Amino acid sequence: MFAEAIVTSVMSGDVDPLDVRSKVDAIEKIIKEIKDDQSFKDAVLDQADTYAEKTFEHNNVKFTKAESAQWDYSDDEIWQGLKDQEKEIAEQRKSEEEILKALKQPTEVNGVLRHPPFRKATTYVRVTFG
């Protein structure tokens, strides 16, 4: 409801949309910095560990303790070879994309009819804090 009220205020002309956008982006930046801070993460986990249950409620908010795992395959020779092939193919694809971007119309290249890519663009406003 709060978000809807802000959008309504912008749409009615009561609030400058650029002011709202800059404030929203600032809040997002602050929230990201807090959530990414390792000492904050540790404090949240420590507090969650005071609850025996995996899922618990605190101040009418449901929390669930979870685990995220990552696997490191880099010591395996076959896996590393496949990863290298993957990088090589990605480089080849990027090279082909550059060739296709340069085309203005369907053109035969080395006996193959190549088509220029379709370009989709979205216009937006980027916010940068000084």
N, C-alpha and C positions, 0 to 999 in steps of 0.2 A: 504494500500500500504506500510505503514511503517513496519507493522508486516511482510509482505511478504519479504521486503528487508532484514530484520534482519535474517529471516529463510534462505534466499538465501545466505547471508554472512556466516552463520554457515555451510550450506551444501557445500559451495565452499571451506571451510577450511580457510577462511579469518579471522574468529572469533572463539574463543574457546567456545564451547557450554556450558561448566560449568560456564564460566564467564558471559555469557548471562543469563543463568538460575538463577544465584545468583542475578544478577541485576534486572531481571524481578520479582523475588520473593520479593526483597527489595521494589520495587516500589509498588507491590500489598499490602505489609504490611503497607506502608505509606498511601496508598489510603484508606485502611480499617480503619486505625486509624483516619484519617481525617473524613471519612463518619460516623464513629461511635461516634464521639465527639458530645455531646449534645449541647454545645454552638455553634458549627458549624451548626448543624441541625437547631437550633433556628434562626441563622443568615440567613440561606438560606430561611427558611419559612417566616421570616420577610420581606426579600427582595421580595419574590414571592408575598406576600400580597400587595405590592405596585401596582401590576397589578390587575385590577378588574376582568379580565376574569379567568375562571378556567384553560384554556389552553392558553398559550401565547408563543411568541418567544422572545429570547434575544440572540443577537450575532449569529443569524442563527441557534440557537438550540431551539427545541420545549420543553417546560416544561408544565407539567400538575399537578395541585394541587390535591392531593388525600388524602383519609383517610383510615387508617387501624384500624379495631376494633377487640378486643378480648373479649370473653365471659368467665366469671368466674362462674362455676356451683357448686363450692365446698360447698356452703351452703345447697344444696339439698340432702337430705338423700338417695333417690333412686339413684340419679346420683352417689353419693359417693360409694354406694354399688356396682354399676356396675363397677366403676373405680377400686375398690378393687378386684373384680372378674377378671378384665382385667389384673391386676398385677399378680394375682395368676396363671392365665393361662400362662402368659408370662414366669413366673418362671418355670412352668411345661414344657413348650416348650424348654426352655434353658437346662433343665435337660435331656430331650429326645435327644436334639442335641448333648450333651456330650456323651451319650450312643452310638449314631449313629457314631460319629467321631471316637470312639474307635474300631469300627468294621473294619475288613480288608476284609471281604467277607460277602455275605448274610448269616445270622445266625438266628436260631430260638431262640427267647427270650420270655419266658413265653407263649409258644404255638403260637407265632406270628413270621412269617418270616420277619426279619428286614434287610434292605439294607443299606450299608454304603453310605454316601453322596458323590456326585461328588465334587471334589475340583477344583475350578477355581482360578487361581492366575495370577496377573499382576505384572511384575517387573518394578520398577520405582526408581527414585532417590529422596530421601527426603532432603530438604534443611533446615538447622537449623542455626539461627544466634546466635553468641556467646554473 
